[in-house]
Amino acid sequence: MLDRLIGEARQRFGLDPAAGWQIVSAERLVATPLEPSRPLLVVPLAVLDDGAAPIDTLTEGAEDPLPGRHGPAGRDPVTLIGRLYPADHPIGRFAGEGTTVGALTAEDLAGPLYFAPVAPELAVAGPWSMPYIAARLRLPDGCPWDREQTHESLRKHLLEEAYEVYDALEAGATPALAEELGDLLLQVVLHAQLAAEAGVFDLADVQGAIARKIIRRHPHVFGDAVAESSSDVMRQWERIKAAERTERDGGEGGGEADGDDDRPRTGALDGISRSMPALAASQEMQERAAALGYDWPSIDGVLEKVAEELRELAEAPDDMNRREEFGDLLLVIVNVGRRLGIETESALRAANEKFRRRFGRIERMVAEREVAIRDLDFATLDALWDAAKAEERAT
């Protein structure tokens, strides 16, 4: 039966097996990594046995949807096809006239179907659509702006997109978050494209590197190790990373090179980017140090350290020392947040937003009095601040 269908698909629909193609049973559509830019032959198992496929078997008891395509209506093969293919894309029926993706029904899946390949730029939900688009933009007849870009020129865009994702995360899982994640993914794809043009690496290397790293650092999931708590995971994570650093250094230990070996040694904090926001970098450094055992036994010691740093700041003799002591105080404040399970960067952003809202209320109150803020004394402004707080709590 399958040989007959393949032969018919070659004659009626122009299937070229040499160009790469896919054969999937209708019952496994949602569990299979489909690539719309390759020809697809969907054949229900019952048809292969010369029977008729009951329609309800296509979703009842179906295998788990493929991760990454298991979102809305993940178990419905018709919905999945609609997400992967354009609505007007033609579908060939082996019995009767063809149909389109937009008109496809569950009844259609009871018989064999042929999906012609989609043009790469139209297979937008496939994993290779964006790499194709990035490569196309860089061609001589592509986009002048994209052709001019370098790793250096794209740096600011990467940060901008990362911050926009960070902001969108505040609302949780929303369509806006999906869009912002796409913008961030574009930056990854573009850098991979530039590197591929230079013959250094491509997107497959990026994907392979992170997948291998995650598997290696989760032996309690993909191996025989045991981790019963998040603390166990973090300690194990740091041990594995330390072993990776030692292997990368080609020797033992961390720190600077010694003896005749002029290769720099890497330490536990070396992978933290100096371009990170200072609060986030401070928290990451302290979390890594704590995972290696360098941590206060309880938060009481950290709070005592806050008081100590405050005293040293008050007693600093000059501007240079005050700057240093203020930095030390911020470092300890970050440690307090870490011990309380608070993401310091996020907490300060929330406080900034609260200040922005309340100061905006003060500006409106002052405008209603038809005076300028700078003409009011601090006591008046502080009273307005309290009124803004009360008004905010009442709403």
Secondary structure, 3 states (H helix, E strand, C coil): CHHHHHHHHHHHHCCCHHHCCEEECHHHHHHCCCCCCCCEEECCHHHHCCCCCCHHHHCCCCCCCCCCCCCCCCCCHHHHHHHHCCCCCEEEECCCCCEEHHHCCHHHHHCCEEECCCCCCCCCCCCCHHHHHHHHHCCCCCCHHHHHCCHHHHHHHHHHHHHHHHHHHHHCCCHHHHHHHHHHHHHHHHHHHHHHHCCCCCHHHHHHHHHHHHHHCCHHHHCCCCCCCHHHHHHHHHHHHHHHHHHHHCCCCCCCCCCCCCCCCCCCCCCCCCCCCHHHHHHHHHHHHHHCCCCCCCHHHHHHHHHHHHHHHHCCCCHHHHHHHHHHHHHHHHHHHHHCCCCHHHHHHHHHHHHHHHHHHHHHHHHHCCCCHHHCCHHHHHHHHHHHHHHHHHC
